[in-house]
Amino acid sequence: MQMTEQRAEPASTILVDIRDVSVSKELPREERISEFIRQIKDPYCFKCGRFTVRASFAADGATLEDCIKGIIR
């Protein structure tokens, strides 16, 4: 993973705290996904407590599987 410079969020952007997202396990898979997206609004940019989480992907970067393997080695 690579660290990038942190930018301030525009005042009009209110990020959802993922800890406040709650999806019923009783729903079918597709409905759980839809409900998660509805609540989180942007799955690539959200909050977790006092931290802002931004997900991005490089076309020529390592796969998620390779990254996880690197963490658990």
N, C-alpha and C positions, 0 to 999 in steps of 0.2 A: 504494500500500500504506500501511497505517496501523500505527503502532507502538502496542502495548498494554503495560500493566504486566505484568512477568514474575512468574509465580507459581511457588512451589517445588512440585515433584512430590511426591506422598505417598510415604512410604518403601516402601509396598507396590508402587508402580509402577516397574517396571524397563523403561526404554526401550531399544529395539533400535537399535544403530548401523547405519545404512543401508550403511556400508562393509563390514559383515560379511554382508550379504545377497548370495547368489549363486544365480542361476536359470539353468538350462541353456537355451541358445538352440535346442537340438534339440527341446524340448517344443513341442507345439501351443500356440497363443496362449492359449486358455482355461486350460490347465494352467500356463503361465508366470504368468498373473495369479494363479491360485489359490496357486501356490507362493510368489510374492512376498508375498501377503497372509498366508499361513501363517507366513512367516519374520519379516516386519516387525511383525506383530500389529496395529498401529494405523497405517494409512497417513497419518493426519491428525496424528499426534504421534510423533516418533521423534528419534533423535540423529544427528548427523553430526559425529563427533569430539567436541569439547567444547561444541558448540552443540546446543540443543534446537530442533527445527523443529516448528512448529504451523501447520497449514493451516486456514483458515476462509474462508467465503464469505458475502458480504452479498447479500441478495435484490435490492437495487437498485444493486449495485456494478458496476464496469467488468468487462467480459469478460476472460478470460485472454488472448485474442487482442489486445485493446486494450492490456492491460498490457505484453505483449511488444513490441508496436509502439512503445509509449512508451519502452521501454528501448533499442531499437536506433535510435531517431531521433537 
